[in-house]
């Protein structure tokens, strides 16, 4: 979800103009000459914050479930190897 909020800032300050006649796309800078790159780092902090939040929460929940369910939780973790993103983490 945080990717969906952050990715549109990739083109912040730029306009993509599509030609109806030729089908070509032309990227031009905004009308006031604003710098597009300045918006990108600021908005991507949200995505990084959200990723850290999810990893921290997963660790905390895993610890609480291990205390509550004991060996059953260990068996579950053996069967379900990936915690958040399948194949990555």
C-alpha positions as MATLAB code, in Angstrom:
seq = 'XXXXXXXXXXXXXXXXXXXXXXXXXXXXXXXXXXXXXXXXXXXXXXXXXXXXXXXXXXXXXXXXXXXXXXXXXXXXXXXXXXXXXXXXX';
ca = [
       0.000    0.000    0.000;
       2.830    2.408    0.772;
       4.324    1.722   -2.687;
       1.052    2.891   -4.238;
       1.346    6.188   -2.381;
       5.044    6.712   -3.146;
       5.443    5.635   -6.760;
       3.461    8.527   -8.325;
       6.062   10.948   -6.941;
       8.591    9.448   -9.326;
       7.326   11.851  -12.000;
       6.599   14.776   -9.666;
       7.021   18.048  -11.494;
       7.062   16.478  -14.939;
       4.288   16.224  -17.498;
       3.878   13.394  -19.993;
       2.284   14.618  -23.201;
       0.879   12.070  -25.640;
       0.567   12.974  -29.294;
      -2.737   11.846  -30.773;
      -1.400   11.952  -34.328;
       1.943   10.139  -33.940;
       1.362    8.195  -30.706;
       4.663    9.461  -29.287;
       5.050   10.509  -25.679;
       7.106   13.529  -24.693;
       8.190   14.233  -21.122;
       8.507   17.922  -20.294;
       9.345   19.708  -17.095;
       6.572   21.549  -15.278;
       5.441   24.938  -16.486;
       7.153   26.815  -13.632;
      10.461   24.928  -14.026;
      10.185   23.105  -10.697;
      12.761   20.420   -9.895;
      11.194   16.965   -9.889;
      13.885   15.159   -7.902;
      13.204   17.046   -4.683;
       9.870   15.323   -4.039;
      11.177   11.780   -4.349;
      13.330   11.327   -1.183;
      10.783   12.971    1.085;
       7.862   10.845   -0.053;
       9.847    7.597    0.006;
      10.522    7.993    3.731;
       6.915    6.866    4.281;
       7.605    3.582    2.500;
      10.752    3.000    4.567;
       8.925    3.851    7.795;
       6.143    1.407    6.916;
       8.651   -1.381    6.129;
      10.434   -0.894    9.477;
       7.076   -0.832   11.246;
       6.009   -4.153    9.666;
       9.285   -5.935   10.434;
       9.250   -4.723   14.042;
       5.610   -5.776   14.463;
       6.300   -9.205   12.958;
       9.134   -9.802   15.425;
       6.998   -8.705   18.367;
       4.017  -10.835   17.276;
       6.236  -13.859   16.678;
       7.656  -13.587   20.188;
       4.186  -13.266   21.732;
       2.862  -16.237   19.745;
       5.882  -18.361   20.715;
       5.116  -17.651   24.405;
       1.415  -18.373   23.969;
       1.471  -21.418   21.668;
       4.883  -22.937   22.429;
       5.756  -25.975   20.308;
       2.688  -25.490   18.099;
       4.056  -22.105   17.038;
       7.448  -23.625   16.240;
       5.721  -26.235   14.077;
       3.759  -23.511   12.305;
       6.985  -21.550   11.640;
       8.593  -24.686   10.232;
       5.703  -25.151    7.781;
       5.262  -21.442    6.899;
       8.808  -20.262    6.235;
       8.154  -16.744    4.958;
       7.034  -14.062    7.390;
       5.992  -11.058    5.284;
       7.015  -11.349    1.622;
       7.079  -14.876    0.169;
      10.513  -15.819   -1.086;
      12.161  -12.751    0.467;
      11.474  -12.502    4.210;
];
